[in-house]
Amino acid sequence: MVSMLFFNKVSYSVEFNTDILDSTDKANIDVSRFQNPNFILPGTYFFNIIINSTQLTQSASPIKIIANDNDDSVSDICIDKDYINSLGLKEKYVKELTYWNNGECINFLALKGVSVTPNLPEGTVIINIPQLYLEYMDVNWLPKTLWDEGISGLLLDYNANYQYSDNDSLKNQIASISGYLGANMGAWRLRSEYYGNYQRQESNSQTSTIRNFLFNAIYLYRNIKALDAKLVVGESTTPSQILEPFRFTGLSLFTNDSMLPPRLRGYAPEITGIAKTNSRVVITQLGRVIYDGNVPAGPFKIQSLNSGTRGELHVKIIEQDGSEQQFIVNSSNVPYLTRPGTTRYNVTAGQPIKRDHSVYRGVFFFRGEVSHGLNNNWSLNAASDISQGYQQVSLGFGRFMNQFGALSVNIARSFSQLDHDSPSGNSYSINYSKTFDDYDMDLTFAGYRFTDRKFYTMSQYLDLRNNKFIDNEKERYQISLSKRLGEFNINLNYQLQQYWDRGQTHQYGLNIGKSVNIPYLNLQGGSITLSANRSYYQNKYDDQISLMLSVPFGKQFYTFDTMKYNDTYNSRVSVSTLTEDNDYYNLSASTSYGKDAKKQSTLAGMYDLSTRYASLNSNISISDKGDSSLGMGLNGGVTLTQHGIALHSSSYSSAARLMIDTNNIADVPLNNGSTVTNGIGIGVIPNMTSYYKNSYNVDMSKLPDNIESSNTIYDIALTEGAIGYRKISADKGFKLFATIKMADNSGSPPFGAQVLNEKGREVGIISDNGLVWLTAVQSEERLNINWSNKNQCNTTLPNLDNANQIILICKK
């Protein structure tokens, strides 16, 4: 039996006073269909099923409307028992439900407060269920029974960049492309990360060229709902919050924080810095590029890294003149406190791999990690690496100390077997986090780690085994502090890394910001920011300090900033605009001078264009000394399923995406117009947050005049990497007045009669003397006219090109 819904059989009759209607033929008025809102003609209809604003089905499903045995004025709507596991009901309430229509349809009468409301014009059936009966959910999170695995399909995401610079006698071209290629099959996701780079440098009579293209990783993954876990098979980075990560090929099963309610999830690392010019930022981890993008001149903040990114990140800022800044960021967090009585784990096995993606022959490993919550304040954790010639074990605890913050302590010991030595050593770490409410201050992360000279991680052991030099870490200090002082926001970051066999590296930064509002000048949303950074890397200091004032005037922002980078000074003024279509442009004029730098003035521009198919960015600069640069970028995605194909803006690596099908209706704007359906009625909304409740809808304010659709806001929760699919009812056609007359010359259909198209969508309601306003109708389309709760006659539209008002004959 097809999917069905049950509707409460209680109904209320409504009497209408037709004397208030301004009609010349009051005897010929049919308001019977308005007398009982619960009545729909028996038959099979296509409805979207919505539970508490969340659309349950991928597309409209056939629903049976059944005649009531006791009352002809009402009809019963049925939901098939197969939907029972998709409603999100707690198990004890599922057992209380009964069934009707030979056990095929669910009877909700046992659950007080449940309502089922059909809306025939919009093609929806809305089931409202009190939260009492549902599994845990909050404003952004739905229970697992309502998670959607999506449909099968192929996808390609890309980020392409090109930069050309001409400085004195040095000409430099850099082109890069990166992204993800993948396929979805049910709950399984196949992904391949790719990265290509081309660089050509010409200096005097010498030319050098570098080319490379590689697949960083090929892997298969899926979620395991029953375990709140993620299974990964293939090439990946070991998932761990205690032991150091390394690249491997094999299998990994681990608790996935993204599957937990938002209040229990972790965070994504944040990268900050200051760019002297419009620059390219490349972030690598273990030799793998995990971010490659352009940033404008001035302070920048990158927050789009994957939330699972942990360990040492190498950041490279490539300026327009080819010069580079480099520093290291250690991404970590205070190991989480596990909920009382629950356990989080990570089990990984396979072979470590080298940077060229070949495996270390003969080396197999097993990694296990577990954290258990003893109570609200204490949790214990343990982790271990086991391999031929190498073992490491770590023990620790996490302690929530109420008003004194959160603390974690870990002790690790490693054992290595090398050709002529068997070194072993210990490592000790302590991490602390605290919010000082009385002082409006957050100590986001404070960490210290000390490591013996002969303590080695798995990566270090593998390098030593292959006679490679290693950076043998000795001590690490890390602190991040944020403070609000009146109208000022202050952020301080400090990191120090010391080694046994070479000099130290360190980085610290200070950021002070204040909003600027001048009511009598109608200035709102301005800001002033002071940023200072110092890093010591590869025996070289890099010092930066920047002062920026940004002031809005109308739709434009005017920015004045001055920057000191080592012994070079730069001052700049710029104007920028973010349009209603999310296009962005920036024009700037700057001058620079310094002890070791030539004095020059530069004009520069940046333009970002957001389209329904991709995002484009471009930048250009030219100086009075003849130096120039030109850059451009293109990023977007392609998604292909059995329902169609669409180009769209770019998507993050593991983000879900939602394919909307409007049944061949093009130009339907979705989600504030950020996505628009293409010529075959397909649009893709990228970057849907996995396991979160995401909303989507038709943007009625941008809907073309010749298209009709519902303004309903739908919710959906997609699993990680899913390609969701939903159909939205939309019709495209003519809008015009028509007069409908009966073929037997008996006059016109009664006032209030329905006009339906062959899809069952209401396209008009007849008023006085058969006059009707028709919407979204097609030439030569057949229309059905209903009154007295049944079909009475039908008519066929003529060619509607250039038609304003027509007369139609309705035949029985």
C-alpha positions in Angstrom: 0.0 0.0 0.0 1.2 3.5 -0.7 2.3 5.9 2.0 -0.7 7.3 3.9 -1.7 9.6 6.7 -4.5 9.4 9.3 -6.5 12.5 10.1 -8.5 13.2 13.3 -12.1 12.5 12.4 -13.5 15.2 14.6 -15.0 17.9 12.4 -17.0 21.2 12.8 -19.5 22.5 10.3 -19.5 26.2 9.4 -22.6 28.1 8.1 -22.1 31.0 5.7 -24.4 34.0 5.3 -24.4 34.5 1.5 -26.4 37.8 1.9 -23.1 39.7 2.6 -21.8 38.7 -0.8 -22.1 41.2 -3.7 -23.4 38.8 -6.2 -26.2 39.3 -8.7 -27.1 35.5 -8.6 -27.1 34.6 -4.9 -29.0 31.4 -5.6 -26.1 30.2 -7.7 -23.4 30.2 -5.0 -21.5 27.1 -3.8 -19.7 27.4 -0.5 -20.0 23.8 0.5 -16.3 23.2 0.3 -15.7 25.9 2.8 -18.2 24.6 5.3 -15.9 21.8 6.5 -12.1 22.3 6.3 -11.5 18.6 6.9 -13.2 17.5 3.6 -11.1 16.5 0.6 -12.6 14.4 -2.2 -11.7 10.8 -1.8 -8.9 9.6 -4.1 -5.2 9.5 -4.3 -3.2 12.8 -4.0 0.4 13.8 -4.0 1.4 15.5 -0.7 4.6 16.6 0.9 4.6 15.2 4.5 5.8 17.7 7.0 6.5 17.0 10.7 6.9 20.1 12.9 8.2 22.1 9.9 10.5 19.3 8.8 9.7 17.7 5.4 9.7 14.0 5.9 9.6 12.8 2.3 12.1 13.5 -0.5 9.3 14.5 -2.8 5.5 14.5 -2.9 4.2 11.0 -2.0 0.9 9.5 -3.1 -1.6 9.7 -0.2 -5.0 8.1 -0.1 -8.0 10.1 1.0 -10.6 7.7 2.3 -14.4 8.4 2.6 -15.7 8.4 6.1 -18.1 5.6 6.8 -20.3 7.6 9.2 -20.2 11.1 7.8 -20.2 12.1 4.1 -19.1 15.7 5.0 -15.7 14.6 6.2 -12.9 12.5 4.8 -10.0 10.6 6.4 -6.4 11.0 5.6 -4.1 8.2 6.3 -0.4 7.7 7.1 1.0 4.3 6.3 2.5 2.3 9.3 5.8 2.2 7.4 6.4 5.8 8.4 6.3 5.0 12.1 10.1 4.9 12.4 10.5 8.2 10.7 8.4 10.3 13.0 11.0 10.7 15.8 8.7 9.3 18.5 10.1 7.9 21.7 9.8 4.1 21.8 7.3 4.0 24.6 4.9 6.2 22.7 5.3 4.2 19.5 3.9 1.2 21.5 0.8 3.2 22.4 -0.2 3.8 18.9 -3.1 1.9 17.3 -4.0 1.3 13.7 -7.0 1.4 11.4 -8.0 0.5 7.8 -7.1 -3.2 8.3 -4.0 -2.2 10.3 -2.4 -0.2 7.4 -2.8 3.3 8.8 -1.7 4.9 12.1 -4.2 6.2 14.6 -2.8 9.1 16.5 -5.8 9.5 18.9 -3.8 7.8 21.7 -1.3 10.7 21.7 -3.1 13.9 23.0 -2.2 17.0 21.1 -1.1 15.4 17.8 -2.8 17.1 14.8 -2.7 16.3 11.1 -3.7 19.1 8.8 -4.0 18.8 5.0 -3.4 21.7 2.7 -4.6 20.7 -0.8 -3.6 24.0 -2.6 -0.1 23.8 -1.3 0.1 20.0 -1.6 1.2 19.4 2.0 0.0 17.4 5.1 1.4 18.9 8.3 1.7 16.7 11.3 2.3 18.6 14.6 3.6 16.4 17.4 4.3 17.8 20.9 7.9 17.7 22.0 6.9 15.4 24.9 6.5 12.5 22.5 9.7 13.1 20.5 13.3 12.1 21.0 15.6 14.9 22.1 15.7 17.8 19.8 16.5 21.5 20.0 16.1 24.4 17.7 19.0 23.2 15.5 19.0 19.5 16.0 16.6 16.7 15.1 16.6 13.0 16.4 18.3 10.4 14.3 15.1 8.9 13.0 14.6 12.2 11.0 18.1 12.3 9.6 18.2 11.9 5.8 21.0 9.9 4.2 20.2 11.5 0.8 20.3 9.9 -2.6 23.0 8.4 -4.9 25.0 10.7 -7.1 28.3 12.1 -8.3 29.9 15.4 -7.2 32.8 17.6 -8.1 34.0 20.6 -6.1 36.8 22.8 -7.3 38.8 25.9 -6.3 41.0 27.2 -9.1 43.4 30.2 -8.7 45.8 32.0 -11.0 48.2 34.8 -10.1 50.6 36.7 -12.4 53.2 39.2 -11.1 55.8 41.3 -12.8 58.3 42.9 -10.5 61.5 44.4 -12.0 63.1 41.6 -13.9 61.2 38.8 -12.2 58.0 37.4 -13.7 56.1 34.9 -11.8 53.0 32.8 -12.7 51.2 30.5 -10.2 48.2 28.4 -11.0 46.6 26.0 -8.6 43.5 23.8 -8.4 42.1 21.8 -5.6 38.9 20.2 -4.5 37.0 17.0 -4.1 35.7 14.3 -6.4 33.1 12.0 -5.0 30.2 9.6 -5.3 27.4 8.8 -2.9 25.8 5.3 -2.7 23.1 5.1 0.0 24.9 5.9 3.3 28.4 5.4 1.8 30.5 8.4 0.5 33.5 7.9 -1.8 35.8 10.9 -1.8 39.1 11.8 -3.5 41.0 15.0 -2.6 43.0 16.4 -5.4 45.5 19.2 -5.7 47.4 20.6 -8.7 50.0 23.3 -8.9 51.9 25.1 -11.8 54.5 27.7 -11.2 56.7 29.4 -13.8 59.4 31.9 -12.9 61.4 34.0 -15.4 64.4 36.0 -14.2 66.8 37.6 -16.8 67.6 34.7 -19.1 66.6 31.9 -16.7 63.3 30.2 -16.5 62.1 27.6 -14.0 58.9 25.6 -14.1 57.3 23.4 -11.4 54.3 21.2 -12.2 52.5 18.7 -10.0 49.1 17.1 -9.7 48.1 14.4 -7.2 45.3 12.9 -5.3 45.9 13.6 -1.7 43.6 10.9 -0.5 41.0 8.4 -1.7 38.7 7.1 1.0 35.2 5.7 1.7 33.2 6.7 4.7 29.7 6.4 6.3 28.0 7.1 9.6 27.0 4.4 12.1 24.0 6.0 13.7 23.6 3.4 16.5 27.1 4.1 17.7 27.2 7.9 17.1 30.3 7.0 15.0 32.0 7.5 11.6 33.6 4.7 9.7 36.4 5.6 7.3 38.2 3.1 4.9 41.1 4.2 2.8 43.7 7.0 3.0 43.2 9.5 5.8 44.6 11.1 8.9 44.4 9.3 12.2 41.5 10.8 14.2 42.7 11.5 17.7 42.4 14.1 20.4 45.2 12.7 22.6 47.9 11.2 20.4 49.6 13.0 17.5 48.0 12.5 14.0 49.7 10.9 11.0 48.7 9.8 7.6 47.7 6.2 7.0 45.8 3.8 4.8 43.4 1.4 6.5 40.3 1.5 8.6 39.1 3.9 11.3 36.0 3.8 13.5 35.5 6.7 15.9 32.9 8.7 17.8 31.7 11.5 15.6 31.0 14.7 17.6 28.9 16.1 14.7 26.3 13.5 15.4 25.8 14.8 19.0 23.6 17.7 19.9 25.2 21.1 19.3 26.0 21.8 22.9 28.2 18.7 23.0 30.2 19.3 19.8 33.8 20.5 19.4 35.2 23.5 17.5 37.1 24.2 14.3 40.6 25.8 14.5 41.0 29.4 13.5 43.9 30.9 11.6 44.7 34.7 11.9 47.3 36.8 10.3 48.0 40.1 8.5 48.5 40.3 4.7 50.6 43.2 3.3 48.8 43.0 -0.1 46.0 41.0 -1.7 47.6 37.6 -0.9 47.3 33.9 -1.3 47.2 31.8 1.9 48.2 28.1 1.8 47.8 25.9 4.9 49.3 22.5 5.0 49.2 19.6 7.5 51.7 16.8 7.3 52.6 18.0 3.8 48.9 18.0 2.6 47.3 21.2 1.4 44.1 21.7 3.5 43.4 25.3 2.5 44.4 27.4 -0.5 42.7 30.8 -1.0 43.0 34.5 -1.5 42.6 37.2 1.2 42.6 41.0 0.9 45.3 43.2 2.4 45.2 43.7 6.1 44.2 41.4 9.0 42.4 38.2 8.0 40.7 35.3 9.8 40.2 31.8 8.3 37.4 29.9 10.1 36.4 27.4 7.4 38.8 24.5 8.3 37.4 21.1 9.0 36.4 20.7 12.7 38.5 17.5 12.8 41.7 19.3 12.0 44.2 18.7 14.8 48.0 19.0 15.2 50.7 21.2 13.6 49.5 23.5 10.8 52.0 25.2 8.5 50.7 28.6 7.3 52.3 30.4 4.3 51.2 33.9 3.1 52.3 34.5 -0.4 52.3 38.3 -1.2 51.7 39.7 -4.7 55.4 40.4 -5.1 56.3 36.8 -4.4 57.6 37.3 -0.9 56.4 34.9 1.8 55.5 34.9 5.4 55.5 31.5 7.3 54.5 30.4 10.7 53.2 27.4 12.6 49.9 27.0 14.4 49.2 24.1 16.8 45.6 23.2 16.6 44.3 21.4 19.7 41.7 21.7 22.4 41.1 20.7 26.0 40.1 17.0 25.7 36.4 16.9 26.2 34.6 15.8 29.3 32.5 12.8 28.4 28.9 12.7 29.6 28.3 10.6 32.7 28.0 6.9 32.0 29.0 7.2 28.3 32.1 6.3 26.3 33.8 7.9 23.3 36.3 5.9 21.4 38.5 5.7 18.3 39.8 2.5 16.8 42.2 2.7 13.9 44.3 0.0 12.1 46.3 0.0 8.9 49.7 1.1 7.5 51.3 4.5 7.8 52.0 6.3 4.5 54.7 8.7 3.3 54.1 12.1 1.7 54.3 10.5 -1.8 51.4 8.3 -0.6 53.4 5.1 -0.6 53.1 2.9 2.5 55.9 2.1 4.9 56.5 -1.5 3.9 56.2 -4.0 6.7 54.8 -1.5 9.2 51.3 -2.2 10.5 49.8 -0.4 13.4 46.8 -0.4 15.7 45.6 2.7 17.5 43.0 2.7 20.3 41.6 5.6 22.2 38.8 5.7 24.8 37.3 8.3 27.1 34.7 7.5 29.7 32.6 9.8 31.9 32.5 8.8 35.5 30.2 11.6 36.6 29.4 15.2 35.8 32.9 16.3 36.8 35.4 13.5 36.0 36.3 11.6 32.9 39.2 9.2 32.3 41.0 8.7 29.0 43.5 6.3 27.6 45.2 5.8 24.2 47.8 3.6 22.7 49.7 3.0 19.4 51.0 -0.6 18.8 53.2 -1.5 15.9 56.3 -3.5 15.0 59.2 -1.7 16.7 57.0 1.0 18.2 54.6 1.4 21.1 53.1 4.4 22.9 50.6 4.5 25.8 48.9 7.5 27.2 46.7 7.9 30.3 44.9 11.0 31.5 41.9 12.5 33.0 39.6 15.5 32.5 38.2 17.5 35.4 35.4 20.0 35.3 35.9 22.2 38.3 32.7 24.3 38.1 33.6 27.9 38.7 37.3 27.1 38.4 37.2 25.9 34.8 38.1 22.7 33.1 41.5 20.9 33.3 43.0 17.9 31.6 46.3 16.1 32.4 47.9 13.4 30.3 51.1 11.3 30.6 52.5 9.3 27.7 55.4 6.9 27.3 56.9 5.6 24.1 59.1 2.6 23.2 61.0 2.5 19.9 63.1 -0.2 18.4 65.8 1.2 16.0 68.7 -0.5 14.3 71.2 0.3 17.1 69.1 1.7 19.9 66.0 1.1 21.9 65.0 4.6 23.1 62.1 5.3 25.4 60.8 8.4 27.0 57.9 10.3 28.6 55.7 13.2 27.6 53.6 15.3 30.0 50.8 17.7 29.1 48.4 19.8 31.0 45.6 21.9 29.5 43.2 24.4 31.0 40.2 26.4 30.0 38.2 28.9 32.0 35.5 31.6 31.6 35.8 34.5 34.1 32.3 35.9 34.1 33.1 38.5 36.7 35.8 39.9 34.5 34.1 39.3 31.1 37.1 37.2 30.0 37.7 33.8 28.5 40.9 31.8 28.9 40.0 29.8 25.8 43.0 27.5 25.9 46.1 27.3 28.0 48.5 24.4 27.5 51.9 23.1 28.5 53.8 20.0 27.3 57.2 18.7 28.2 58.8 15.8 26.2 61.9 13.8 27.0 64.7 13.7 24.5 64.0 10.1 23.6 60.2 10.3 23.5 59.1 9.8 19.9 55.7 10.0 18.2 54.8 7.4 15.5 55.7 9.9 12.7 59.1 10.6 14.3 59.8 6.9 14.8 59.1 6.3 11.1 61.4 9.2 10.0 64.2 7.9 12.3 63.7 4.4 10.9 64.3 5.8 7.4 67.3 7.9 8.6 65.5 11.2 8.3 66.2 14.2 10.5 63.4 15.0 13.0 62.4 18.0 15.0 62.6 16.6 18.5 60.2 18.7 20.5 61.1 19.6 24.1 58.6 22.1 25.5 55.4 23.8 24.2 53.5 26.6 25.7 50.2 27.8 24.3 47.6 30.3 25.5 44.6 32.1 24.0 42.9 34.8 26.0 39.9 37.0 25.1 38.6 39.9 27.2 35.9 42.5 26.8 36.9 45.8 28.4 34.1 48.3 28.1 33.5 48.8 24.4 36.8 47.1 23.5 37.4 43.5 22.6 40.9 42.2 23.3 42.3 38.9 22.0 45.8 37.6 22.9 47.4 34.5 21.5 50.9 33.1 22.5 52.7 30.0 21.4 56.3 28.9 22.2 57.9 25.7 20.8 61.3 24.6 22.0 63.3 21.7 20.6 66.1 19.5 21.8 68.3 19.8 18.7 67.6 23.2 17.3 66.4 26.7 18.2 62.9 27.6 19.3 60.0 29.0 17.4 57.3 31.2 18.8 54.4 33.4 17.8 52.2 35.8 19.6 49.5 38.2 18.6 47.4 40.9 20.0 44.1 42.2 18.6 42.2 45.1 20.0 38.9 46.1 18.4 36.1 48.6 19.1 32.9 49.3 17.3 32.4 52.8 16.0 28.9 54.3 16.0 28.2 58.1 15.5 24.4 58.5 15.7 24.2 62.2 14.7 26.1 61.3 11.5 24.0 58.2 11.0 27.1 56.0 11.1 26.5 52.5 12.4 28.7 49.4 12.2 32.1 51.0 11.9 35.2 49.6 13.7 38.7 50.4 14.7 41.2 47.6 15.1 44.8 47.4 16.3 46.6 44.1 15.5 50.1 43.1 16.3 51.9 39.8 15.5 55.4 38.6 16.0 56.7 35.2 14.9 60.1 33.5 15.0 60.5 30.8 12.4 63.6 29.3 10.8 65.9 31.7 12.6 64.0 34.8 11.4 61.8 37.3 13.1 58.7 38.6 11.4 57.1 41.6 13.1 53.7 43.1 12.1 51.6 45.8 13.5 48.4 47.2 11.9 46.0 50.0 12.8 42.7 50.0 10.8 39.7 52.3 10.9 36.6 51.2 8.9 33.6 53.6 8.5 30.4 53.0 6.6 28.8 55.6 4.4 25.5 54.3 2.9 26.2 50.9 1.3 30.0 51.5 1.2 32.8 51.0 3.7 35.7 53.3 3.8 38.9 51.9 5.4 42.0 53.6 6.5 44.9 51.5 7.7 48.6 51.7 8.3 50.9 48.7 8.7 54.5 48.1 9.7 56.0 44.8 8.6 59.6 44.5 9.9 61.3 47.6 8.6 58.7 48.3 5.9 55.8 50.7 6.3 52.5 50.7 4.3 49.6 53.1 4.4 46.4 52.4 2.5 42.9 53.9 1.9 40.2 51.8 0.4 36.5 51.7 -0.4 34.5 48.4 -0.5 30.9 47.4 -1.1 28.9 44.2 -0.5 25.9 44.3 -2.8 22.5 42.8 -2.2 23.5 39.9 -4.4 26.6 39.2 -2.3 29.0 40.6 -4.9 31.9 42.4 -3.3 34.4 44.9 -4.6 37.3 46.7 -3.1 39.4 49.6 -4.5 42.5 50.9 -2.7 45.4 53.2 -3.0 48.5 52.6 -0.9 52.1 53.8 -0.4 55.0 51.9 1.1 58.5 52.6 2.0 61.2 51.2 4.3 64.8 50.6 5.1 65.2 47.7 2.7 62.3 48.4 0.4 61.9 50.9 -2.4 59.3 53.6 -2.0 56.3 53.1 -4.2 52.7 53.9 -4.6 50.1 51.2 -5.7 46.6 51.2 -7.0 44.8 47.9 -6.4 41.3 46.4 -6.9 39.5 43.2 -5.9 36.1 42.0 -7.2 34.2 38.9 -6.0 31.2 37.9 -8.1 28.6 35.4 -6.8 26.5 33.6 -9.4 24.1 30.7 -9.4 26.8 28.6 -11.0 30.0 29.5 -9.3 31.9 32.2 -7.4 34.5 34.3 -9.3 37.1 36.5 -7.8 39.7 38.8 -9.4 42.4 41.2 -8.3 44.8 43.6 -10.0 47.4 46.0 -8.8 49.9 48.4 -10.5 52.6 50.6 -8.9 54.4 53.8 -10.0 57.6 51.7 -10.3 56.1 49.5 -13.0 55.4 46.5 -10.7 52.0 44.9 -11.5 50.0 41.8 -10.7 46.8 40.2 -11.9 44.9 37.3 -10.3 41.7 35.5 -10.6 39.9 32.6 -9.1 36.9 30.3 -9.7 35.3 28.0 -7.2 32.1 26.0 -7.4 30.7 22.6 -7.7 28.8 20.2 -9.9 26.2 17.6 -8.6 24.7 14.9 -10.7 21.9 12.5 -9.7 19.2 10.4 -11.4 17.0 13.5 -11.2 19.4 15.9 -13.0 22.6 17.9 -12.9 23.3 21.4 -11.6 26.3 23.8 -11.3 26.4 25.6 -8.0 28.7 27.5 -5.6 31.4 25.7 -3.8 30.8 23.3 -0.9 33.1 22.4 2.0 34.7 19.0 2.0 32.3 17.0 4.2 29.3 19.4 4.0 26.0 18.0 2.8 24.1 19.6 -0.2 20.5 19.7 -1.1 19.1 19.2 -4.6 15.8 20.9 -5.2 13.6 19.8 -8.1 10.8 22.1 -9.3 9.7 19.7 -12.1 11.3 21.5 -15.0 10.4 25.0 -13.8 13.5 27.2 -14.3 14.4 30.4 -12.5 12.9 29.5 -9.1 14.9 31.4 -6.4 15.8 29.5 -3.3 17.1 30.6 0.1 17.1 34.4 -0.4 18.0 33.9 -4.1 21.5 32.4 -3.3 20.4 29.4 -5.5 18.2 29.4 -8.6 16.9 26.4 -10.5 18.4 25.8 -13.9 16.8 25.1 -17.3 15.7 21.6 -16.2 14.3 22.8 -12.8 17.2 21.6 -10.7 19.0 23.8 -8.1 21.6 22.7 -5.5 21.9 24.4 -2.1 25.5 23.7 -0.9 27.0 23.7 2.6 24.1 22.3 4.5 25.4 21.7 8.0 25.5 17.9 8.6 23.1 16.6 11.3 21.8 20.1 11.9 18.3 21.2 11.1 18.7 23.3 8.0 15.8 25.4 6.5 15.1 26.0 2.9 12.3 27.8 1.0 11.3 29.5 -2.2 12.2 33.2 -2.1 8.8 34.7 -2.9 10.2 38.3 -3.1 12.4 37.3 -6.1 10.0 34.8 -7.7 9.2 35.8 -11.4 5.7 37.0 -12.0 4.8 34.0 -14.3 5.7 31.4 -11.6 3.5 30.2 -8.8 4.9 28.3 -5.7 4.4 27.7 -2.0 6.0 30.1 0.5 6.3 27.2 3.0 9.6 27.0 5.0 10.9 23.4 5.1 13.5 21.8 7.4 15.8 19.0 6.7 18.7 17.3 8.6 21.2 15.6 6.3 23.9 13.2 7.3 27.6 14.1 6.6 28.3 14.4 2.9 24.8 13.6 1.8 23.1 14.7 -1.4 19.6 15.5 -0.2 16.7 15.6 -2.6 13.4 17.4 -2.3 10.7 18.4 -4.7 9.0 21.7 -4.4 5.7 22.4 -6.1 6.0 25.1 -8.7 4.0 26.0 -11.8 4.8 28.4 -14.6 2.4 29.9 -17.0 0.0 32.6 -17.9 -2.1 34.8 -15.6 -5.3 36.2 -16.9 -9.1 36.7 -16.4 -11.5 34.3 -17.8 -15.3 33.9 -17.8 -16.6 30.4 -17.5 -20.1 29.5 -18.9 -21.9 26.2 -18.9 -22.2 24.4 -22.3 -26.0 23.8 -21.8 -26.6 27.6 -21.5 -27.7 27.2 -17.8 -25.5 30.1 -16.8 -22.1 29.9 -15.0 -20.6 27.6 -12.4 -21.6 28.8 -8.9 -19.7 31.4 -6.9 -17.0 29.7 -5.0 -16.5 26.8 -7.4 -12.9 25.5 -7.6 -10.8 25.5 -10.8 -8.1 22.8 -10.8 -5.5 21.8 -13.3 -4.8 18.2 -14.2 -2.2 18.0 -11.4 -4.9 18.8 -8.9 -3.5 22.3 -8.1 -6.0 25.0 -7.6 -5.5 27.7 -10.3 -8.6 29.8 -9.4 -11.9 30.3 -7.6 -14.9 31.4 -9.5 -16.6 34.6 -8.5 -19.7 36.4 -9.7 -21.0 35.5 -13.2 -18.3 32.9 -13.8 -15.4 35.4 -13.6 -12.2 33.8 -12.4 -8.5 34.9 -12.1 -6.4 32.1 -13.5 -2.8 31.7 -12.4 0.1 29.6 -13.9 -2.0 28.0 -16.6 -0.8 26.7 -20.0 -2.1 27.0 -23.5 -4.4 24.1 -24.4 -4.4 22.9 -20.8 -7.5 21.0 -19.5 -9.2 22.5 -16.4 -11.6 20.8 -14.0 -14.4 22.7 -12.2 -15.6 21.3 -8.9 -18.5 22.3 -6.6 -20.7 20.4 -4.2 -17.6 18.4 -3.3 -17.3 16.7 -6.7 -16.2 17.4 -10.2 -19.0 18.9 -12.3 -17.5 19.9 -15.6 -14.3 20.6 -17.5 -12.9 23.0 -20.1 -9.8 23.4 -22.3 -7.8 26.6 -22.6 -7.1 28.0 -26.1 -3.7 29.3 -27.1 -3.0 32.0 -24.6 -0.3 34.0 -26.4 -1.3 37.7 -26.2 -4.6 36.8 -24.4 -5.9 39.2 -21.7 -9.4 37.9 -21.0 -11.2 34.9 -22.5 -14.5 33.1 -22.4 -14.4 29.3 -21.6 -17.2 26.8 -22.1 -17.5 24.1 -19.3 -18.8 20.7 -20.5 -20.0 17.9 -18.3 
